Amino acid sequence: MFQLALAFCGGAAFLPLLPVLPPPGTLAVGLVAALACRRHAPALAAALCGLAWAALSCMAQLADDWSCARGRQPVTLTGVVAAPALWRDGRTDFDFDVRTPRRMRVRLAWYDAPDTPRAGEAWSLTARLRCRRGLVNPGAADRELALLRAGVAATGYVLAAPAPRRLPGHAGRPVERLRERVATGIARSLPDGPSRTVLQGLSVGVRGNIPDDLWEAFAATGVAHLMAISGVHVTGCALFALWVLRCARRLPGVRRIPRWFAIESGSVVAVTAGYAWLSGASAPALRTLAMVAIAAALRHARRHWGVHETLALAALCLVAADPLTVTSAGFWLSFVATATLFAAARGAGGAAGRVAAFVRAQAAIVATLTPVLAAAFGRVSLVAPVANAIAIPLFGGLLLPAVLAGTVLELAAIGAGEPVWRTVAALLDHAWPRLLAMSAWPLADWTPARVPGPLLAAAGAVSFLALCVPLAGLRMAAAATLVASLSGQPPRAPQDAWSLTVLDVGQGLAAVVETRAHTLVFDTGPRWRGGGAAAEVSLLPYLRARGIRQVDRLVVSHPDQDHAGGVAALVKALAVVASPSCRSGDRWRWDGVEFRVLHPPPGLRASDNDASCALSVAGAGARALLLADPESQGEAALLRHPVAADVVLLPHHGSRSSSAPELVAAVGARLGIASAAYGNRFGMPQGDVVARWRANGTTVLATADVGAITVQFRGGAPAVSTARSERRWWRPVAAP
């Protein structure tokens, strides 16, 4: 069973590595081959079945996608609010299960909502939908895959007119309504602050309102696993239910109840399942539920399996129910951590033995999870052992029982959990300053450069093998592979060579220039209404994946939010050596590459757009012209300088207010890059502007179409690569 379960999961995990989904005919051949070799090669047959099952499931899910050709069309939707909504500054986000015009799930934003959509409520509303499409950048998370994994077929925003209408009566979703009831009870019991949002996440998995700086602190200190609904929560719930039933068994007459052991096991599974779904049904929670159910079934059948078999069968159940779960970090973190804890378990007596076992388990967790964390999040906490040594006992012995008790009280009666929430919040209020201080330590975490996936997989496998087979040579090999996975550096450009990367930040601009030993950031992308900045999901992941921990010069072209919205996030996350003003005549030289500011001249009186910075970068026999938002006045002033370039950033994202014919002719670029959002309401880059550049011999690429764009200048013609050039079967086909 162990080998078959692993083979099935391995076959499903192979699917995301393919550029396209196998056609139905190929899947049919694979199933026939699996049937033919089921006796002589059962593991191969299981792997083929896992691949075919995952492919068929994903084909059915992709069939529900909203067409990119229908982007920005107002659509009247009738459906049900699928889960508790998230409230941000001026914006309410919620998932909506559409019933008409067709069945699908969409993720909507409602700006300045006069009313609050509640889970389970039926609504009729009009929204502008767009296909399941996100930003694509090297080193960043794949939002399109995350939306597909969540079953979201489209995203969009609610229109104010015609006004949305709440329809009479509830349309189901009892579990989601209970989740919202508990979250609302916590909100009513506590003032606005981090403790309230954390308790909402700990009790029922409503985590979207936790402040960004607190999430950063959780990640930097390695305690994020305690702040989400994890297997620890569900295990605690199962153990509590078992303890109550064991106590009930001592009551007179209970022992004479027929098949009491079956009732006991079934009750534990039912309670565990209820809490797993009440908590949001995350991968760790479902893993624990599957293991509890398997253990109950084995007990009922009077059979015994090893932990490894139970864990493998639990993985099989999760993957069979949702093949895309293998693409989630929670799945790998949960199963790897659980397997590591069982492998590291050693029998020891006395207080000293228990402390030694805890330290050994923490060391094993750090070693085996480091490659997973590096691959999933691009960072590894160096203070995690210290933070967890303090947090885990407090969490397991105090916080978790109190949260479970408060949840039960809140479910029993609205407001009944208020004393518990207030008590726990008072304790947490003292913890946050200390946690934030620890996260600010100079070496609290490490952001390794992105290394090949096979190296990370090898590091994790060797570390786990060294845990199971304690040989000195194997441990040395595990340590060597871990160090290699954390200390690797991407190749840097030689002297005089350099690269320009224009990131996919939506409607805004962020570009990075890298020489052999220096990094310049030109603008930081937009800050979004309702909170968050594109730099957090585009610019910073790219820099970290490149192993860049210091920005030598930050150039902010002008203060508009679509260009300067990520400055605070960048300065907080990385060291910025210099961020001087941008004035014509400024020049410097790095590693044989010359930088020269062409615009604006000192004393210029113009709009923010016309006064935006223009930077020329030259090296390796080629030149790039970095423009922000100059319009007619700014372009006329710019033409007083030599502006010829091989690569140019199209001014003002390709707006009609810019790219005058005189500028287009004077630049004479081979490549023009337009940084704009897909399906943006301004229609940028404008078709006639693109045609004007192309008529002058310029190839125009837009980040909206191809994702992040990287140009390598190493002598000869610049080499261009795009983030979307790497095919992925889950990426929607953009409208022409």
Helices and strands as residue ranges (DSSP letters): H 2-14, G 15-17, H 24-36, H 42-62, G 68-70, E 74-81, E 86-88, E 91-100, E 104-111, E 121-131, H 143-149, E 152-158, E 165-170, H 174-189, H 194-204, H 212-221, G 224-226, H 231-249, G 254-256, H 260-278, H 283-301, H 307-321, G 323-327, H 329-344, H 350-377, E 380-381, H 384-394, I 395-399, H 400-412, H 418-439, E 445-446, H 453-468, H 472-487, E 498-502, E 510-514, E 519-524, H 534-534, I 535-539, H 540-545, E 550-551, E 553-555, H 561-564, H 567-573, E 575-576, E 587-590, E 593-599, E 614-619, E 622-627, H 632-638, E 647-649, G 651-654, H 661-667, E 671-674, H 687-695, E 699-702, H 703-706, E 709-713, E 719-722, G 723-725
